[in-house]
């Protein structure tokens, strides 16, 4: 918008000029490719259609669907108009989907056919929506995606500024409700530049885009590859057999790993005799065993990192072999510290809350001024995570602060309080404590320890299914232990630390 602004749409325009005939996006399921020039043309057409449909700067656009070319084009078209994307996790329950949509009141919603019945059944609750559209290949019964490409290019594109809001991604339900983290164009591009710098990405690279575009890692890895002029090979959801075939065919050089992705890829490549030696860069949260096997098979580099949705995915990063068990060192455009309860900086070796400042810090939580004041107190972003730095500047993650305890099964964020609230809705349960435990498949699993009401009985499988029907299934417990007694604190509430020490095995 101004002389000193640069947005995601400006990046699209830049790449169309610099790499016009190079491949930008390959849709694996349809075997279709878009060049950088063609991608910009379609973004401009879609922006024209969205403008004709009433979208103006600052309006939110909801998306409920799996990865697709259309999904990525929507990000571009929203950026062109200065609109704000609201991607919704399709793994959530109907109630959770509706909460996220109503929280940010989108004007339009794009949905895959498989999720449209959910939306139709709840339309009376979604009062902000003026119209719903099909997201993928016009499958479904909403307005057609193609109709939005017929309006012709709109004038006045590029209305956003660098610090304008670009995407709202809801975090896990701390204190009983999800919070919409608002990220700007500069957040997005800063993260992309950091990833490009540390991975050494160029137009010769190929990224396997398989993490969902509603997730900060899926979106920002795709943008980082796009920013470097690399090719994004898109999968609508992870499938190990398909993935290793694409890695071999396209000589994929980059992907992001949440357990059990890497283990599944290594197993599938071995069984199907696929060559994955091109995979020189993998980043994420892998187990030592998987990382070692990956390095042996490919000779590639594994990067560990620390970040949140609120920090545009990235705050620290480093090669795994440089300091195994660490999350690397602060990225070049970040000041990352640890502090005690009084906000005083801590020396190396001392564990405290991780705080930071820099251009990767988000704009704040949508419509939650009190939460923002607490989070940004003292001029630092307070993460709610604990960590310690060693003498060489490597950050070692040490879990969540007690008031913000978090479990991360397969890279997803799950707050114990949310799961406990659902478990307590079961008529047989008197008390419960939920916490994270080591898990071979997910790296961290969800365990529920439950005390039943007098004369009540409950099967573990029944409780797991009960939870899975009420909130997103990735939040249901992996392990349930029914006990006859729970240690209590003086106020009569469960003593979480004692319970975790007793039952974390």
C-alpha positions, 0 to 999 in steps of 0.5 A: 500500500505504501512505499515501504510496504511489502505483502504476500501479494507483492511477493506473488507479483515479484515471483511472477516477474522473476520466475514467470515460467518456473513451476510454483505449485503442483497438485499431486491428486490432479497432476496439474501444475501452475507456473508463477505467472499463471498463479498470479493471473488466477489470484488476480481473477479470484480477487476480482470475484471476491471483491464482486462478492462484497469482500473489502479490506479487513473482512474475514474469509473462512476456509474449511477444507484440505490442502488444494490449489484453490486454498493457496489461491485464496491466501493470495487473493485475500492478500491482494484485497487486504482481507484476512484469512480464517483457516479452520481445522477440519479435524475439529468437532462441529461445535469447535468449528462453529466457535472459531467461525463465530469468533471472527465473523467471516463474511464468506466461507469456502468448504470442501464437499465433505464438510458442507453438511456440517455447515448446512446444519449449523447455518442458523448459528453462523450469522456473519456469513453472507455466502458459502462457496465450494472450495475444491473443484466445485465439488459440493452444493455451495456457490461454485469456485469457478464463478468467482474467476469469471468476474474479471480482474479487480482494480486497486489490488495491493491494498494491504500494508506490511503490518495489516492482519493477514491470517487468524489461526486459532490456538488450543483451548487455554482457559476453556476457549480457543484464541485466534492468533492474528498474524500480519504479512510481515510475520509471514514473510519474516518467518519465510526469510528465516526458513530460507536463510537457515535451510539455504533454499533457492529456486532449485528446491522442492517442498512437499506441502503435506501439512494442512494449510490451516496449521502455521507450519503447513502454511509458513513452510509453503510460503517459505518455499514460494518465497525462494522460488521453489516448487511446492508439491501439494498433497491434500493430506498425508499418505506415506506411500504417496509421499515417498513416490512424490519424493522420488519423482520430483526429487523433493528436498524439503519437508516438515516432520511431526511424529509419526511422519518421518517414521512412516516415510522411512518405513514406506520407502524401505518397503516400496524400494523408493529413492528418497536421497534427495531429501536433504532438509527435514525440520520438526520434532522427530525422535532421536531414532527417526532422525538417526535413521533419516540421516543414515538413509539420506545423508541429510540435515535435520533441524530442530526448532522452537516456536508457536503460532504466536511467533509465526512458527519460529523463534529458535532453530538449529541442526540436530547434531549441533546440540541433540535435545535442544531447539537450536539458537534464536533466529537472527531477527529475534531476541529470546530470553528466559525470565523468572516469575518477577520478569528478571532475565535468567543466567544460562542453566536456569530454567524460566519462562521463554519470552521474546520480541522481534518481527515474528511476534504476532499482533495479538489475540482476536478481540481479547484485549485483556489476554493481549495485555497479559501476554505482552506485559513488559514489552515482551511476548510471554510464551507460557513455555519454560526453557533454559539456555546453555552456555553456548546459547542453545535453548532447551525446552522444559515444558509449559508453565503450570497455568498453561500446561500443554500436551503436543501429540504429533505436533498438535496442541492440546490443553489438559483442561479442555479434555478434562472438561469433556471427561467430567461430562461422563456420568460415571466420572467423579474426578480426572487429571489429564497430562502428557506421557512419552509415546513411541508413535506420537512422541507425546501421548495423552493420558487420563487418570480417572476416579469414578463415582461410587458404584459406577463402572467405565471401560477405557475404550468407552471413555476414549470414544466418548471424548472423541465424539465431543471434541476433535479426535486428536484430543481424545486420550491415548491412555486411560487409567481408572483408579480407586483413589486420587491424592488431593490438595488441601482445597479438595482438588486433585494434586496434579503433580503427585498424580503425574508422578504416580501414573506417568509410567 
